[in-house]
Amino acid sequence: MKISRQKIDKISEQIINFLYSKNPQLLFTSQIAHEIARDEEFIKKILIDLKKKSLLVEVKKNPKGKDYIRRSRWRLSDNAYSVYKNYQTY
């Protein structure tokens, strides 16, 4: 089954909105997938796509500075946060 680009864009907007509401907290892919009620692999694909567009930042280290082997945490990029913040005030 193929999902249209329009639906993927709407899901991307949901992800950005959710990360904005939780800022500056870093969230794991599984937490985002649970909140959006979608499959983790599908959400990971969208997150990587948003990272390529410089909207998200992927964090591959835990708070102690050790690398995650199979996990990633995500947050909005500084530019995306400021643009989204200005957009929300109007």
N, C-alpha and C positions, 0 to 999 in steps of 0.2 A: 504494500500500500504506500502510495506517495502522498506526502503532505505538501500543500501548495506553499509558495513563497510568502503569500499573504498571511497564512496561519503561522508560519515560522517567525515572521516579523512580529506578530502579536504575542507569541510566546517569549520572544526576545524582550519585548517591552515589559512583560510581566516579570521577567528575571531582573531587568534593570530596576524596575520599581521596587521589587523585593530587596535587592541589595542596597538601594538608596535608603529604604526604611530601616535597615539594619546597620547602616554605616556608623562607625568605622569598624564594626565587627567583621572578621573574616569568616566566611562560611564554606564548609565542604560541599563538594558536588552533590553528595547524597542528601544534605540538608536542603539544598536548593530544589533538587528533584522531588523531595517529599512535599515541600511547600507548594510547588507548581503542579504537583500530582502528575508527573510524567516519568518515563523511564530514565534511569541514570545515564545510560549510554547516549540517548537522544539529547538529553540536557548537556552532557559533556561536549557533544558535537557543536551545539549552539554556543556554549561558553567559549570554546576554542575559536569559533567564528567571530564572536564579539571581541575576543582578545586580539585577533588579527586586525580588527577595525579600531583598535586602541581605545575601546570603551571599558574593558576590564583589565585587571592585573591578576595574574596567577602567582600564588605564593606556594612554593614547594618546600618551605622549611617550617619546622615547628617553632613555638616561641623560644625554645632553648637554642635555636640555630642549627639543629640537625636536619638533614634532608629527609623528606618523605620519600619512600620508595614507590608507593603506588597511589598516593593521595595528593590532592591539590586543594588549596583554599582559594577563595575568590573575593575580590572587592572591586568597587568601581574605581576607574582611574581618576586622578585628580581633576583632569579636564572634563571628563564626563560628569563627575559630581557637581562641579560648578555650573555647567550648562544645565543639568537637570534641576539643580536648586533654583536657578533663575527662571526656568520654565515652570516650576511648581508655584512660584510666587505670583504669577499672573493669572 
